[in-house]
Every structure is written in structure tokens, then in C-alpha cells.
Amino acid sequence: MPLLYSGQVGYMNKDTTAALQQLHEQLQSVRSINESDRDLVEQLQSDIRSILASGQRPPASRPMREQLQDAIERFEVTHPELTIVMARVINQLSDLGI
């Protein structure tokens, strides 16, 4: 089920919201990964849901951009389409100063 932009996300524009929604959907379809990578995917999904629901940065120990950069390195060979979406989200977040 896709997460919808409510119009209440303070610092995000529609493009960023759309990119986050696309990434969330891609993450839901990730299969055949090890337990460590699965934990990373689940953390990213949780952070994305928090951002889309509240418009706030997720309460994580590392910024989401760093998590995405780590994920790109892990998945660039096995899930290239996913890493393209992750890179797009990183660019969107950078544009917003996040």
C-alpha cells in the first residue's frame, strides 16, 4: 500500500515525497538478501514512513543520507534499480539541506 502525500509535510516538496514513496515501494520488493541487509532495508522503510507521516527527520543515530549511501554500496551490484532510486532520494534530500 503506497504512502500518500498529505500536504502537511513541512520541508519536503512533492518531488521529494514522490521519490521517497517510490523508494519505499522498491524496498518492499527487495528479496534474497542476508539478515544484515534486511535490517538496513527495514530501518530505511521505518525512516521513510516517519518522514512521510510527520515531515520530521527520522530519529536515527545517523542521517538518512548516510544510511542510503551505505545501502547503495551494499546493493549496487545485486539491486541496481533500487540503488538508482536511492541516489535520487539522496539528491532530493541534499537539495533540501537534509
C-alpha positions as CSV (number, residue, x, y, z in Angstrom):
1,M,0.0,0.0,0.0
2,P,1.6,3.3,-1.0
3,L,2.1,6.1,1.4
4,L,0.3,9.2,0.4
5,Y,1.5,12.8,0.5
6,S,-0.9,14.6,2.9
7,G,0.2,18.1,2.1
8,Q,1.3,18.5,5.7
9,V,5.0,17.7,5.1
10,G,6.6,20.9,6.0
11,Y,10.1,20.8,4.4
12,M,9.5,18.4,1.6
13,N,8.3,19.2,-1.9
14,K,6.2,16.9,-4.0
15,D,9.2,15.6,-5.9
16,T,10.9,14.5,-2.7
17,T,7.8,12.9,-1.4
18,A,7.3,11.1,-4.7
19,A,10.9,9.9,-4.6
20,L,10.5,8.7,-1.0
21,Q,7.3,6.9,-1.9
22,Q,9.0,5.2,-4.8
23,L,11.9,4.1,-2.7
24,H,9.5,2.7,0.0
25,E,7.8,0.7,-2.7
26,Q,11.1,-0.6,-4.1
27,L,12.3,-1.5,-0.6
28,Q,9.2,-3.6,-0.1
29,S,10.0,-5.7,-3.1
30,V,13.6,-6.5,-2.1
31,R,14.1,-10.2,-1.8
32,S,17.0,-12.6,-1.4
33,I,19.2,-10.6,0.9
34,N,21.1,-11.5,4.1
35,E,19.8,-10.7,7.6
36,S,22.1,-7.6,8.0
37,D,20.9,-6.1,4.7
38,R,17.3,-6.9,5.7
39,D,17.8,-5.0,8.9
40,L,19.1,-2.0,6.9
41,V,16.1,-2.2,4.5
42,E,13.7,-2.3,7.4
43,Q,15.3,0.7,9.1
44,L,15.1,2.7,5.8
45,Q,11.4,1.8,5.5
46,S,10.7,2.9,9.0
47,D,12.6,6.2,8.5
48,I,10.7,6.8,5.3
49,R,7.4,6.2,6.9
50,S,8.3,8.6,9.7
51,I,9.3,11.3,7.2
52,L,6.2,10.9,5.1
53,A,3.9,10.8,8.2
54,S,5.3,13.7,10.1
55,G,7.5,15.8,7.9
56,Q,10.3,15.4,10.6
57,R,13.7,13.9,10.3
58,P,13.6,10.3,11.5
59,P,15.0,9.7,15.0
60,A,18.0,7.7,13.8
61,S,21.6,7.7,15.1
62,R,22.8,8.5,11.6
63,P,21.3,10.8,9.0
64,M,19.2,9.1,6.4
65,R,21.5,10.2,3.6
66,E,24.4,8.2,5.2
67,Q,22.2,5.2,5.5
68,L,21.2,5.4,1.9
69,Q,24.9,5.8,0.8
70,D,25.7,2.7,2.8
71,A,22.8,0.9,1.2
72,I,23.9,1.9,-2.3
73,E,27.3,0.4,-1.7
74,R,25.7,-2.9,-0.5
75,F,23.1,-3.2,-3.2
76,E,24.6,-1.6,-6.3
77,V,25.5,-5.0,-7.9
78,T,22.6,-7.1,-6.7
79,H,19.8,-4.5,-6.9
80,P,20.8,-1.8,-9.4
81,E,17.3,-0.4,-9.9
82,L,16.9,0.1,-6.2
83,T,20.2,2.0,-5.9
84,I,19.2,4.4,-8.7
85,V,16.1,5.3,-6.7
86,M,18.3,5.7,-3.5
87,A,20.6,8.0,-5.4
88,R,17.7,10.1,-6.5
89,V,16.4,10.4,-2.9
90,I,19.9,11.4,-1.7
91,N,19.9,14.2,-4.3
92,Q,16.4,15.3,-3.3
93,L,17.4,15.4,0.4
94,S,20.6,17.2,-0.4
95,D,18.7,19.8,-2.3
96,L,16.6,20.4,0.8
97,G,19.6,20.6,3.1
98,I,18.9,17.3,4.8
